[in-house]
């Protein structure tokens, strides 16, 4: 009986551990570093859902200088297509646990999704905020 009890306790310890290093802010900053192509803007009071060609609007995050360089070559008349072309200071703030907030030009953008190939930023305004989706 003792063997089974030890086996059960060992199994509980073995399966209760997890490796959550992927959600640390430093790793998030590292994954954020580099160019991202804006591919979709959705939301807002009007309920927009605009897709953009890959490479049309680029946000290039530089981890060393804490700047994001935006190259916005969109010429179509739209309600919102992110930031205009320019270089902006940014910072990353951790809210709770792995939830992060990117502050660009005094604008708060919650990181809804961040993987090596997908970035989704949320303005966090319930009725008229936008959701910006990026890809590498």
FIKOLZA-1660 file (N, C-alpha, C; in steps of 0.1 Angstrom, whole numbers, plus 5000, padded with zeros to 4 digits):
% residues 136
   i   px   py   pz ch aa at
   1 5008 4988 5000  A  X  N
   1 5000 5000 5000  A  X CA
   1 5009 5013 5000  A  X  C
   2 5020 5012 5008  A  X  N
   2 5029 5024 5008  A  X CA
   2 5035 5027 4994  A  X  C
   3 5038 5016 4987  A  X  N
   3 5043 5018 4973  A  X CA
   3 5034 5027 4965  A  X  C
   4 5021 5024 4966  A  X  N
   4 5011 5031 4957  A  X CA
   4 5009 5045 4962  A  X  C
   5 5010 5047 4975  A  X  N
   5 5009 5061 4981  A  X CA
   5 5021 5069 4976  A  X  C
   6 5033 5064 4977  A  X  N
   6 5045 5071 4972  A  X CA
   6 5044 5073 4957  A  X  C
   7 5039 5064 4950  A  X  N
   7 5038 5065 4935  A  X CA
   7 5028 5077 4932  A  X  C
   8 5017 5077 4940  A  X  N
   8 5007 5087 4938  A  X CA
   8 5012 5101 4941  A  X  C
   9 5020 5102 4952  A  X  N
   9 5026 5115 4956  A  X CA
   9 5036 5120 4945  A  X  C
  10 5044 5110 4941  A  X  N
  10 5054 5114 4930  A  X CA
  10 5047 5118 4918  A  X  C
  11 5037 5112 4914  A  X  N
  11 5029 5115 4902  A  X CA
  11 5023 5129 4903  A  X  C
  12 5018 5132 4915  A  X  N
  12 5012 5146 4917  A  X CA
  12 5022 5156 4916  A  X  C
  13 5034 5154 4922  A  X  N
  13 5045 5164 4920  A  X CA
  13 5050 5166 4906  A  X  C
  14 5051 5155 4899  A  X  N
  14 5056 5155 4886  A  X CA
  14 5047 5162 4876  A  X  C
  15 5034 5160 4877  A  X  N
  15 5025 5166 4868  A  X CA
  15 5020 5180 4872  A  X  C
  16 5023 5184 4885  A  X  N
  16 5019 5197 4890  A  X CA
  16 5028 5208 4885  A  X  C
  17 5040 5204 4882  A  X  N
  17 5051 5214 4877  A  X CA
  17 5048 5217 4863  A  X  C
  18 5050 5230 4860  A  X  N
  18 5050 5234 4846  A  X CA
  18 5061 5244 4843  A  X  C
  19 5064 5246 4831  A  X  N
  19 5074 5256 4827  A  X CA
  19 5067 5268 4821  A  X  C
  20 5066 5279 4829  A  X  N
  20 5059 5290 4823  A  X CA
  20 5069 5301 4820  A  X  C
  21 5081 5298 4816  A  X  N
  21 5091 5308 4812  A  X CA
  21 5087 5315 4800  A  X  C
  22 5079 5309 4791  A  X  N
  22 5075 5315 4779  A  X CA
  22 5066 5328 4781  A  X  C
  23 5060 5329 4793  A  X  N
  23 5052 5341 4795  A  X CA
  23 5058 5352 4803  A  X  C
  24 5071 5351 4805  A  X  N
  24 5078 5361 4812  A  X CA
  24 5079 5374 4804  A  X  C
  25 5079 5386 4810  A  X  N
  25 5080 5398 4803  A  X CA
  25 5092 5399 4794  A  X  C
  26 5104 5394 4799  A  X  N
  26 5116 5395 4791  A  X CA
  26 5115 5387 4778  A  X  C
  27 5109 5375 4779  A  X  N
  27 5107 5367 4767  A  X CA
  27 5097 5374 4757  A  X  C
  28 5086 5380 4763  A  X  N
  28 5077 5387 4755  A  X CA
  28 5083 5399 4747  A  X  C
  29 5092 5406 4754  A  X  N
  29 5099 5417 4748  A  X CA
  29 5108 5411 4736  A  X  C
  30 5115 5400 4739  A  X  N
  30 5123 5394 4729  A  X CA
  30 5115 5390 4717  A  X  C
  31 5103 5384 4719  A  X  N
  31 5094 5380 4708  A  X CA
  31 5089 5392 4700  A  X  C
  32 5086 5403 4708  A  X  N
  32 5081 5415 4702  A  X CA
  32 5091 5422 4692  A  X  C
  33 5104 5420 4696  A  X  N
  33 5115 5427 4688  A  X CA
  33 5114 5424 4673  A  X  C
  34 5116 5434 4665  A  X  N
  34 5116 5432 4651  A  X CA
  34 5104 5437 4644  A  X  C
  35 5103 5434 4630  A  X  N
  35 5092 5440 4622  A  X CA
  35 5079 5431 4623  A  X  C
  36 5068 5438 4623  A  X  N
  36 5055 5432 4623  A  X CA
  36 5046 5439 4612  A  X  C
  37 5039 5431 4605  A  X  N
  37 5031 5436 4594  A  X CA
  37 5016 5436 4599  A  X  C
  38 5010 5448 4599  A  X  N
  38 4996 5449 4603  A  X CA
  38 4987 5443 4592  A  X  C
  39 4979 5433 4595  A  X  N
  39 4971 5426 4585  A  X CA
  39 4956 5428 4587  A  X  C
  40 4952 5433 4599  A  X  N
  40 4938 5435 4601  A  X CA
  40 4935 5445 4613  A  X  C
  41 4925 5453 4611  A  X  N
  41 4920 5462 4621  A  X CA
  41 4905 5460 4622  A  X  C
  42 4901 5456 4635  A  X  N
  42 4887 5454 4637  A  X CA
  42 4882 5461 4649  A  X  C
  43 4869 5463 4649  A  X  N
  43 4862 5469 4661  A  X CA
  43 4858 5483 4658  A  X  C
  44 4859 5491 4668  A  X  N
  44 4854 5505 4667  A  X CA
  44 4839 5506 4668  A  X  C
  45 4834 5518 4669  A  X  N
  45 4820 5521 4670  A  X CA
  45 4813 5517 4658  A  X  C
  46 4819 5518 4646  A  X  N
  46 4813 5515 4633  A  X CA
  46 4814 5500 4630  A  X  C
  47 4822 5492 4638  A  X  N
  47 4823 5478 4636  A  X CA
  47 4831 5475 4624  A  X  C
  48 4842 5481 4622  A  X  N
  48 4850 5479 4610  A  X CA
  48 4858 5466 4611  A  X  C
  49 4861 5460 4599  A  X  N
  49 4869 5448 4598  A  X CA
  49 4877 5450 4585  A  X  C
  50 4889 5457 4586  A  X  N
  50 4897 5460 4574  A  X CA
  50 4909 5451 4574  A  X  C
  51 4911 5444 4562  A  X  N
  51 4923 5436 4560  A  X CA
  51 4933 5444 4552  A  X  C
  52 4946 5442 4555  A  X  N
  52 4957 5449 4548  A  X CA
  52 4967 5439 4542  A  X  C
  53 4972 5442 4531  A  X  N
  53 4982 5434 4524  A  X CA
  53 4994 5433 4533  A  X  C
  54 5000 5421 4534  A  X  N
  54 5012 5419 4542  A  X CA
  54 5023 5428 4537  A  X  C
  55 5029 5436 4545  A  X  N
  55 5040 5445 4542  A  X CA
  55 5035 5460 4539  A  X  C
  56 5022 5462 4538  A  X  N
  56 5017 5476 4536  A  X CA
  56 5019 5485 4548  A  X  C
  57 5017 5480 4560  A  X  N
  57 5019 5488 4572  A  X CA
  57 5028 5479 4581  A  X  C
  58 5040 5485 4584  A  X  N
  58 5050 5477 4592  A  X CA
  58 5053 5485 4605  A  X  C
  59 5052 5478 4616  A  X  N
  59 5057 5483 4629  A  X CA
  59 5069 5475 4633  A  X  C
  60 5080 5482 4634  A  X  N
  60 5093 5476 4637  A  X CA
  60 5098 5480 4651  A  X  C
  61 5097 5470 4660  A  X  N
  61 5100 5473 4674  A  X CA
  61 5115 5470 4676  A  X  C
  62 5122 5480 4682  A  X  N
  62 5136 5479 4685  A  X CA
  62 5138 5478 4700  A  X  C
  63 5142 5466 4705  A  X  N
  63 5143 5463 4719  A  X CA
  63 5154 5472 4725  A  X  C
  64 5165 5474 4718  A  X  N
  64 5176 5482 4724  A  X CA
  64 5173 5497 4726  A  X  C
  65 5166 5503 4716  A  X  N
  65 5163 5517 4717  A  X CA
  65 5150 5520 4723  A  X  C
  66 5142 5510 4725  A  X  N
  66 5128 5511 4730  A  X CA
  66 5120 5520 4721  A  X  C
  67 5122 5519 4708  A  X  N
  67 5114 5527 4698  A  X CA
  67 5108 5517 4688  A  X  C
  68 5096 5522 4683  A  X  N
  68 5089 5514 4673  A  X CA
  68 5089 5524 4661  A  X  C
  69 5094 5519 4649  A  X  N
  69 5093 5526 4637  A  X CA
  69 5082 5521 4628  A  X  C
  70 5072 5530 4625  A  X  N
  70 5061 5527 4618  A  X CA
  70 5062 5532 4603  A  X  C
  71 5060 5523 4594  A  X  N
  71 5060 5526 4580  A  X CA
  71 5046 5523 4575  A  X  C
  72 5038 5533 4573  A  X  N
  72 5024 5532 4569  A  X CA
  72 5023 5537 4555  A  X  C
  73 5023 5528 4545  A  X  N
  73 5021 5532 4531  A  X CA
  73 5007 5530 4526  A  X  C
  74 4997 5528 4534  A  X  N
  74 4984 5527 4530  A  X CA
  74 4978 5540 4525  A  X  C
  75 4973 5540 4513  A  X  N
  75 4967 5552 4506  A  X CA
  75 4952 5551 4506  A  X  C
  76 4946 5540 4510  A  X  N
  76 4931 5539 4510  A  X CA
  76 4926 5547 4521  A  X  C
  77 4914 5553 4519  A  X  N
  77 4907 5560 4529  A  X CA
  77 4900 5550 4538  A  X  C
  78 4905 5549 4551  A  X  N
  78 4899 5540 4560  A  X CA
  78 4896 5548 4573  A  X  C
  79 4888 5542 4582  A  X  N
  79 4886 5549 4595  A  X CA
  79 4898 5549 4604  A  X  C
  80 4905 5537 4604  A  X  N
  80 4917 5536 4613  A  X CA
  80 4927 5526 4607  A  X  C
  81 4939 5529 4606  A  X  N
  81 4949 5519 4601  A  X CA
  81 4962 5520 4610  A  X  C
  82 4960 5523 4623  A  X  N
  82 4971 5523 4632  A  X CA
  82 4978 5537 4632  A  X  C
  83 4990 5536 4636  A  X  N
  83 4998 5549 4637  A  X CA
  83 5003 5553 4623  A  X  C
  84 5005 5566 4621  A  X  N
  84 5010 5571 4609  A  X CA
  84 5026 5569 4609  A  X  C
  85 5032 5570 4597  A  X  N
  85 5046 5568 4596  A  X CA
  85 5054 5577 4605  A  X  C
  86 5063 5571 4612  A  X  N
  86 5071 5578 4622  A  X CA
  86 5078 5569 4632  A  X  C
  87 5086 5575 4641  A  X  N
  87 5093 5567 4651  A  X CA
  87 5087 5571 4665  A  X  C
  88 5084 5562 4673  A  X  N
  88 5077 5564 4686  A  X CA
  88 5085 5557 4697  A  X  C
  89 5086 5563 4708  A  X  N
  89 5091 5556 4720  A  X CA
  89 5080 5546 4725  A  X  C
  90 5084 5535 4730  A  X  N
  90 5075 5526 4736  A  X CA
  90 5081 5520 4749  A  X  C
  91 5072 5515 4757  A  X  N
  91 5076 5507 4769  A  X CA
  91 5066 5496 4771  A  X  C
  92 5071 5486 4778  A  X  N
  92 5062 5474 4781  A  X CA
  92 5060 5474 4796  A  X  C
  93 5048 5473 4800  A  X  N
  93 5045 5473 4814  A  X CA
  93 5037 5460 4817  A  X  C
  94 5040 5453 4828  A  X  N
  94 5033 5441 4831  A  X CA
  94 5022 5445 4841  A  X  C
  95 5010 5440 4837  A  X  N
  95 4998 5444 4846  A  X CA
  95 4998 5433 4857  A  X  C
  96 4995 5421 4854  A  X  N
  96 4994 5410 4863  A  X CA
  96 4999 5397 4856  A  X  C
  97 5007 5390 4863  A  X  N
  97 5012 5377 4857  A  X CA
  97 5018 5380 4844  A  X  C
  98 5013 5374 4833  A  X  N
  98 5019 5375 4820  A  X CA
  98 5011 5385 4811  A  X  C
  99 5001 5392 4817  A  X  N
  99 4994 5402 4809  A  X CA
  99 5003 5415 4808  A  X  C
 100 5005 5419 4795  A  X  N
 100 5014 5430 4793  A  X CA
 100 5007 5441 4786  A  X  C
 101 5012 5453 4788  A  X  N
 101 5006 5465 4782  A  X CA
 101 5018 5472 4775  A  X  C
 102 5016 5475 4762  A  X  N
 102 5026 5483 4755  A  X CA
 102 5021 5498 4754  A  X  C
 103 5029 5507 4758  A  X  N
 103 5026 5521 4758  A  X CA
 103 5034 5527 4747  A  X  C
 104 5026 5532 4737  A  X  N
 104 5033 5539 4725  A  X CA
 104 5027 5553 4724  A  X  C
 105 5035 5563 4725  A  X  N
 105 5030 5576 4723  A  X CA
 105 5019 5580 4733  A  X  C
 106 5020 5575 4745  A  X  N
 106 5010 5577 4756  A  X CA
 106 4997 5570 4753  A  X  C
 107 4997 5560 4744  A  X  N
 107 4985 5552 4741  A  X CA
 107 4988 5538 4746  A  X  C
 108 4978 5533 4754  A  X  N
 108 4979 5520 4760  A  X CA
 108 4974 5509 4751  A  X  C
 109 4982 5499 4748  A  X  N
 109 4977 5488 4739  A  X CA
 109 4980 5475 4747  A  X  C
 110 4969 5468 4750  A  X  N
 110 4970 5455 4757  A  X CA
 110 4975 5444 4748  A  X  C
 111 4984 5436 4752  A  X  N
 111 4989 5425 4743  A  X CA
 111 4979 5414 4745  A  X  C
 112 4970 5412 4735  A  X  N
 112 4960 5401 4736  A  X CA
 112 4966 5388 4732  A  X  C
 113 4975 5388 4722  A  X  N
 113 4982 5376 4718  A  X CA
 113 4996 5379 4713  A  X  C
 114 5006 5371 4717  A  X  N
 114 5020 5373 4713  A  X CA
 114 5026 5360 4712  A  X  C
 115 5029 5356 4699  A  X  N
 115 5037 5344 4697  A  X CA
 115 5048 5348 4687  A  X  C
 116 5056 5338 4683  A  X  N
 116 5067 5342 4674  A  X CA
 116 5062 5347 4660  A  X  C
 117 5049 5344 4656  A  X  N
 117 5044 5349 4643  A  X CA
 117 5031 5357 4644  A  X  C
 118 5025 5358 4656  A  X  N
 118 5012 5365 4657  A  X CA
 118 5013 5375 4668  A  X  C
 119 5009 5387 4666  A  X  N
 119 5007 5398 4676  A  X CA
 119 4994 5404 4674  A  X  C
 120 4986 5404 4685  A  X  N
 120 4973 5411 4685  A  X CA
 120 4973 5421 4697  A  X  C
 121 4971 5434 4693  A  X  N
 121 4970 5445 4703  A  X CA
 121 4956 5450 4704  A  X  C
 122 4952 5452 4716  A  X  N
 122 4938 5457 4719  A  X CA
 122 4939 5471 4726  A  X  C
 123 4932 5480 4720  A  X  N
 123 4931 5493 4726  A  X CA
 123 4924 5493 4740  A  X  C
 124 4916 5483 4742  A  X  N
 124 4910 5481 4755  A  X CA
 124 4898 5491 4758  A  X  C
 125 4893 5497 4748  A  X  N
 125 4881 5506 4749  A  X CA
 125 4869 5497 4745  A  X  C
 126 4860 5495 4754  A  X  N
 126 4849 5486 4752  A  X CA
 126 4841 5488 4740  A  X  C
 127 4835 5500 4738  A  X  N
 127 4826 5503 4727  A  X CA
 127 4833 5507 4714  A  X  C
 128 4844 5515 4715  A  X  N
 128 4849 5520 4703  A  X CA
 128 4864 5518 4701  A  X  C
 129 4870 5508 4708  A  X  N
 129 4884 5505 4706  A  X CA
 129 4887 5496 4695  A  X  C
 130 4899 5495 4690  A  X  N
 130 4903 5487 4679  A  X CA
 130 4912 5476 4683  A  X  C
 131 4911 5465 4676  A  X  N
 131 4919 5453 4677  A  X CA
 131 4929 5453 4665  A  X  C
 132 4942 5453 4667  A  X  N
 132 4951 5454 4656  A  X CA
 132 4958 5440 4656  A  X  C
 133 4958 5433 4644  A  X  N
 133 4964 5420 4643  A  X CA
 133 4976 5421 4633  A  X  C
 134 4987 5416 4638  A  X  N
 134 5000 5416 4630  A  X CA
 134 5004 5402 4628  A  X  C
 135 5013 5401 4618  A  X  N
 135 5020 5388 4615  A  X CA
 135 5034 5392 4611  A  X  C
 136 5043 5381 4612  A  X  N
 136 5057 5383 4607  A  X CA
 136 5058 5380 4593  A  X  C
% end
